[in-house]
Amino acid sequence: MNMENHTNVDILLVEDNLDEARLTIRNFKKSNLANALLHLDDGEEALDFIFCRNKYSGRNMDRPPKLILLDLKLPKVSGMEILKAVKEDERTKIIPVIVLTSSREEPDITACYQLGVNSYIVKPVNFDSFSKAVIELGMYWMFLNVSPSGLGK
C-alpha cells in the first residue's frame, strides 16, 4: 500500500514477502492502524525513504515514521544493514525498530539487539497466530508505548 503523500507515515513496513505484507496490512486495517502505513519491499528503497534520498528527497526528515517493522531478509540491502543505519544516525536512532522475521537464529537475534533493535519477533507460522501477533504489536507500539516528542510531529 503506497501512499501518494509520503510525509505522514506512521508505520513503515519493510517486507519483501507480498503475502506476509498483505496479511500485516489487513490486520492493521482491522485495528485502524493502516491509515498512515507505507509498505516497501526492498531495503535500498527503505533507506531512501528513511533518509529522504532519491525519489524521497522531497520528504521532510523532521517527520520520521513512528515505527519501522523490518524483515531481515530483503533484496538489495538487508534488514540488518537498515537497522544499523537507523540506529547509528542521530536523526533516526530514536525511531522504534521492530524486527519481524522468520529467523530464530541466535546470531541474528544477538546482532539485532547489539545494533539497538527495540524488539525482535519471530513470525508465527500459523495464520491466526500471525494475525493476532501483528494486531497486538501494532496496538502496543502505536497506542500503549510512549515515544519521545521528536517522533510523529
N, C-alpha and C positions, 0 to 999 in steps of 0.2 A: 504494500500500500504506500505509494509515494504521494507526498503532499506537494501541491503547487507552491505553497508558501513555506519555505524551509526555516523560517525564523522562529516559529513557535513549536518546536519539537520537544515534548516532554520525555518521550521514551524512544531511544534509538535501538532498534532490534537489528543485530548483525548476525544473520543466519543464512547459509547457502542452501540448506535443505528446504525446498519450497513447501513441502508438505508440513514440516515442523513449523515453518514460519506462518503458514496459513492457520494452523491449529492454534498457535500462540496468539495471533491477531484475533481469531474468532473468540477465543476465551477472554481476551482483553475487552472486546466489544461487549460481550455478555456482562462484564463488570463495569462498563462505561469508562474504560481506561484507554481506548484506542483512538480517541478524538485527535490527539496530538502525537501520533506514533508514526515513525518513519522506519520502513524496512529496507535495509541494504543487504545485498548478497555477496559482496566481496570486500576483503579487508582494505584494499587500496582506496576504494570509494569511501569506506567508513572513515579512514584517516583524513581524506579530503574534506568530508563533511565536518568532522570534529574540529579540524584546524583551519576551516574556511579557505580551502585551496581549490584551484582549478575551477570546475563548474560551480562550486560553492563559495567562490571568492567574495561574492556579494553578501554572504551571511555574516551576521554580527557575532564576534567571539564573546561579547558580553551576555549573550543569551544561549548558554550551553544546554544540552539536554539535561533533564533532572535525573535520568537513569540510562545506563547503557547495558543492554542484555547482549552478551557476547558469546558466540560459539568459538571454540578453539581452532577447529579445522576449517579454514576458509581459503578460497582462491586468492592468489596474488600476495597477500600479506596475512600472516597467521593471527589468530586471536591473541596469542601470547605477545606478539610484537605490538599489537594495538594497545593492549593493557600496559605494556612497558612505556609506550609513547605517552599515553594519557597520564599515567601516574608520575612520570618524570617531568612533566611540563607544569610550571606554576599556574598557568591559566586554566588547566583542566584537572589537576590532581584531586580536587575535592568532589568531582563527579563520581557518584557511586557506580561501580562497575561490577556486574554480576555475571560470572561465567556460568553459562547454561550449556552443558556439553554431555556427550555420552561417555567421555573418558573417566574411568575410575583409577587411572594410573597414578600411583603415589608421586612420581616425579612431576607430573603435570600439576597436581594439587599443590604440592610444596612450592613449585616455581611460581604459581599464580599468587599464593599468599606472600611469598617473598617480594613479588613485584607490587603488592598492595591491593589485590582484589578485595572487594568488600564481602563477597560471598561466592562460594563455589557450589553449584548444584548439579548433580548428575541427573540427566533427563530420565524420568521413569519410562520404561518401555511400554507399559500398559496405557492405553488411550485415556481411560478415566483418571488414572493416577497422574498422567501428564497434564490433563486439563485442570485438575484440582490444584496441582503444584503451581501452574502458571497463574491461576487466579489468585492464590494465596500470596505468591511472590509479588504480583502487581499491587495487590491491596496493601501489603506491608510497606513496600518501598514508596508508594505514591501517597498513602494516607496515614500510616502509623509512624513511619520513620520521620524524624525531624532533621531537615537538611539545613546547611548554612544559608544565610540570606543571599549569598552570591549565586545560588542556583535558581533558575526559573524566575528571573526578574520580570 
